[in-house]
Structures are given as C-alpha cells and as structure tokens.
Amino acid sequence: MTMTEAAEGGHQKDVLLVATTNPGKLEEIAGILGDAPVTLVTLNDCAPLPEPEETGATFAENARLKAQYYSEATGLISVADDSGLEIAALDNAPGVHSARWHGTDYPTKFRKIQELFRERGVTGSAARFVCSIAVAQGPRILFEAEGTVEGQIVDEPRGTNGFGYDPIFFYPPFNRTLAELEAAQKSTVSHRGKAFGALRAYLVERDQRLAARDRSTSG
C-alpha cells in the first residue's frame, strides 16, 4: 500500500515500517507516535535483512539512506532515524558515529568521554542530541524532520530510564538527566520527541486531508 492509496469506501491506515531493531528506540517512537493514523510494524516483523552501511556524513544523509534501503527491501513505507550526541569539548564527537563509538557498551563510552575530558583539561561540556528522520517509499523521500535538544555532560551517570547516552546528558530546564525523566516528560523535550512529533503531525494532517477527499468523492 502506498501513502496515497485509499481503500474502497474510505481510506485505511497505512502500514509504516519503523526501521530499527533498537528496543529503546522502538518503545520511544511508538509512544511518541501514539494514536497516529498508521499501523506500525518493525524489522522484527520482517524477514531478516543485513544492515545498510551508514556512509552519510550527516545524520540526515544516514536517515535517508536507511529509509530508502529498508523501503526498497521490504516494499513498505519506511521511517528511519539517525541520531547521536555532539559534545562541544570533543569537537562535536561522537556525532554520526555515536552508536559504535568505542564499542557498544555505554558505561565504557561514558568512561572514555571523561578520559578525553581529562586529556583536554576540561571538567564538562555543552552538548546536544540530534535526531534526523526520513520517510521513504522506495527511493522517494516523502517526509523529513530534525529535532535537537541542548544540554550538558555530567561526570557520573544518573537515572535508569531512557537508553544510550541519556544518563550523562543533563537537561538544565528540568535539572535532571534525560535518564531521570519519565518517558512522557522526556518526549516533550527530546530530539527524538521533536522529530517524531513532527512526523505524527504530518500523518494526522495527511489523514484528515484524505478523509476530506473521500467525503467529497463519495458525495
């Protein structure tokens, strides 16, 4: 089914593939999209696929290539995100390499950040999270959005909610790390919350437009 296809007698929900296997991301995205007029499926619902090589120089480029790859491989409209942490004192590292920077164990990554801070003679740093998303139907990009959140890196991890770098990312307006926030509160300010919130608004507006078209056609 395509994003513009309507069922006979009225349009039906589109199937949207969320192209990630990260359980933390899946839970967060599902919560943000909430009651958006789509049926969500994940890569766990599809035949196994090798991951595409993320060769983009920016978050947006990687989001596009992943969305296009998974849409072409599955025949489903696909949304992919590329996100990461940019630390000012480390020249915006780890950036697009955040997921695999110094391995996949996050306590090890946290220790490495502090080690690099000591080498550079700094005790903390401004930082920001970035999330770029793209929705693709085959090679065609249907929608893109980006969200950011500004904060600071703390010395020690705090909080058990969230995932990834959340425990060391301090958000001053709430005086907490992202890992100390409840999911609903985090989604109002997080980079992923902003990007997928924009997607939800797009899906709702599109659904309303299709419903109006169907009413005018049937009338």
C-alpha positions as CSV (number, residue, x, y, z in Angstrom):
1,M,0.0,0.0,0.0
2,T,1.3,3.5,-0.8
3,M,0.9,6.7,1.2
4,T,-1.7,7.9,-1.2
5,E,-3.7,4.7,-1.7
6,A,-7.3,4.7,-0.5
7,A,-9.3,1.7,0.3
8,E,-12.7,1.3,-1.4
9,G,-15.3,3.1,0.5
10,G,-12.8,5.1,2.5
11,H,-9.1,5.2,3.2
12,Q,-7.5,2.8,5.6
13,K,-4.5,3.1,7.8
14,D,-1.1,2.9,6.1
15,V,1.5,0.4,7.2
16,L,4.6,2.2,8.4
17,L,7.8,0.2,9.0
18,V,9.9,1.6,11.8
19,A,13.4,0.7,10.6
20,T,15.3,0.0,13.8
21,T,15.9,-3.0,16.0
22,N,16.9,-0.9,19.0
23,P,14.3,-1.8,21.6
24,G,14.7,1.5,23.4
25,K,14.1,3.5,20.2
26,L,11.1,1.3,19.3
27,E,9.4,1.9,22.6
28,E,10.1,5.6,22.5
29,I,8.9,6.0,18.9
30,A,5.7,4.1,19.5
31,G,5.0,6.2,22.5
32,I,5.6,9.5,20.5
33,L,3.5,8.5,17.5
34,G,0.8,7.3,19.9
35,D,-2.6,7.3,18.1
36,A,-1.2,8.5,14.8
37,P,-3.3,7.0,11.9
38,V,-0.8,4.4,10.8
39,T,-0.2,0.7,11.6
40,L,3.3,0.3,12.9
41,V,5.5,-2.7,12.1
42,T,9.1,-3.2,12.9
43,L,12.1,-5.0,11.4
44,N,11.2,-7.9,13.8
45,D,8.1,-8.4,11.7
46,C,10.1,-8.7,8.5
47,A,12.4,-11.3,7.1
48,P,16.0,-10.8,8.4
49,L,17.9,-8.1,6.4
50,P,21.6,-7.1,6.6
51,E,22.0,-3.6,8.0
52,P,22.9,-1.0,5.3
53,E,26.3,0.7,5.6
54,E,25.8,4.1,7.1
55,T,28.1,6.1,4.8
56,G,26.5,9.5,5.2
57,A,28.4,12.5,6.5
58,T,25.4,13.8,8.3
59,F,22.5,12.5,10.4
60,A,20.1,13.5,7.6
61,E,22.0,11.6,4.9
62,N,22.1,8.4,7.0
63,A,18.4,8.7,7.8
64,R,17.6,8.9,4.1
65,L,19.8,6.0,3.0
66,K,18.4,3.8,5.7
67,A,14.8,4.7,5.0
68,Q,15.3,4.1,1.2
69,Y,17.1,0.8,1.8
70,Y,14.5,-0.7,4.1
71,S,11.6,0.5,1.9
72,E,13.1,-0.9,-1.2
73,A,14.0,-4.2,0.5
74,T,10.5,-4.7,2.1
75,G,8.1,-2.9,-0.2
76,L,6.8,-1.0,2.8
77,I,6.9,2.7,3.5
78,S,9.7,3.1,6.0
79,V,10.8,5.6,8.5
80,A,14.4,5.6,9.7
81,D,16.2,7.9,12.1
82,D,19.8,8.7,12.6
83,S,20.7,10.3,15.9
84,G,23.6,10.9,18.1
85,L,25.4,13.0,20.7
86,E,27.6,16.0,19.8
87,I,29.9,17.1,22.6
88,A,31.4,20.6,22.1
89,A,34.6,20.0,24.0
90,L,35.3,16.9,21.8
91,D,34.8,18.8,18.5
92,N,31.3,17.5,18.3
93,A,32.3,13.9,18.6
94,P,30.9,11.2,18.7
95,G,28.4,12.7,16.2
96,V,27.2,10.4,13.5
97,H,29.4,7.6,15.0
98,S,27.6,7.7,18.4
99,A,26.2,4.2,18.2
100,R,29.5,2.4,17.6
101,W,32.0,5.0,19.1
102,H,34.4,3.0,21.3
103,G,32.2,-0.1,21.1
104,T,28.6,-0.6,22.1
105,D,28.9,-0.7,25.9
106,Y,27.7,2.6,27.2
107,P,29.5,2.6,30.6
108,T,32.7,2.1,28.6
109,K,31.7,5.1,26.4
110,F,31.0,7.2,29.5
111,R,34.4,6.5,30.9
112,K,36.1,7.3,27.6
113,I,34.3,10.7,27.5
114,Q,35.7,11.5,30.9
115,E,39.1,10.3,29.9
116,L,39.1,12.6,26.9
117,F,37.9,15.5,29.1
118,R,40.9,14.9,31.4
119,E,43.3,14.8,28.5
120,R,41.9,18.2,27.3
121,G,41.9,19.7,30.7
122,V,38.1,20.2,30.9
123,T,35.7,19.1,33.5
124,G,32.5,19.2,31.5
125,S,31.0,20.4,28.2
126,A,28.0,21.7,26.5
127,A,26.4,19.0,24.3
128,R,23.4,18.4,22.2
129,F,21.5,15.4,20.9
130,V,20.4,15.4,17.2
131,C,17.8,13.2,15.6
132,S,17.1,13.3,11.8
133,I,14.3,11.2,10.4
134,A,13.2,10.3,6.9
135,V,10.2,8.5,5.5
136,A,10.7,6.8,2.2
137,Q,8.6,4.9,-0.3
138,G,11.2,3.1,-2.4
139,P,13.8,5.7,-3.5
140,R,11.4,8.6,-2.9
141,I,11.6,10.6,0.3
142,L,8.1,11.6,1.5
143,F,8.9,13.4,4.7
144,E,11.9,14.6,6.7
145,A,12.4,16.3,10.0
146,E,15.1,17.0,12.6
147,G,15.0,17.6,16.3
148,T,17.7,18.7,18.7
149,V,18.0,19.2,22.5
150,E,20.7,21.2,24.2
151,G,22.3,20.2,27.5
152,Q,25.5,19.4,29.3
153,I,27.6,16.3,30.1
154,V,27.7,15.3,33.7
155,D,30.6,13.5,35.5
156,E,28.6,10.4,36.6
157,P,25.6,8.6,35.0
158,R,22.3,9.5,36.7
159,G,18.9,7.8,36.2
160,T,17.7,4.4,35.0
161,N,15.2,5.5,32.4
162,G,15.9,6.1,28.7
163,F,18.9,4.4,27.0
164,G,22.1,5.2,25.3
165,Y,23.8,8.4,26.4
166,D,20.7,9.6,28.3
167,P,22.3,9.0,31.8
168,I,25.1,11.5,31.2
169,F,23.1,14.1,29.3
170,F,21.9,16.8,31.8
171,Y,18.9,19.0,30.7
172,P,19.1,22.2,32.7
173,P,15.4,23.3,32.4
174,F,14.4,20.2,34.3
175,N,17.6,20.0,36.4
176,R,17.8,16.3,35.5
177,T,19.5,14.0,33.1
178,L,17.3,12.5,30.3
179,A,17.5,9.2,32.1
180,E,15.9,10.7,35.2
181,L,12.8,11.7,33.2
182,E,9.6,9.7,32.7
183,A,9.0,8.8,29.1
184,A,6.2,11.2,28.5
185,Q,8.1,14.1,30.0
186,K,11.2,13.2,28.0
187,S,9.3,13.1,24.7
188,T,8.2,16.7,25.1
189,V,11.8,18.0,25.0
190,S,14.0,15.3,23.5
191,H,15.5,15.3,20.0
192,R,13.6,12.2,19.0
193,G,10.4,13.5,20.5
194,K,10.6,16.7,18.4
195,A,11.4,14.8,15.2
196,F,8.8,12.1,15.5
197,G,6.3,14.6,16.9
198,A,6.6,16.4,13.6
199,L,6.0,13.1,11.8
200,R,2.9,12.5,13.9
201,A,1.6,15.9,13.0
202,Y,2.2,15.2,9.3
203,L,0.5,11.9,9.5
204,V,-2.6,13.3,11.2
205,E,-2.8,16.2,8.7
206,R,-2.5,13.8,5.8
207,D,-5.1,11.5,7.2
208,Q,-7.5,14.4,7.6
209,R,-6.8,15.5,4.0
210,L,-7.5,12.0,2.7
211,A,-10.7,11.8,4.7
212,A,-11.9,15.1,3.3
213,R,-11.1,13.9,-0.2
214,D,-13.0,10.7,0.3
215,R,-16.1,12.6,1.6
216,S,-16.1,14.8,-1.5
217,T,-15.6,11.9,-3.8
218,S,-18.4,9.9,-2.2
219,G,-20.7,12.9,-2.2
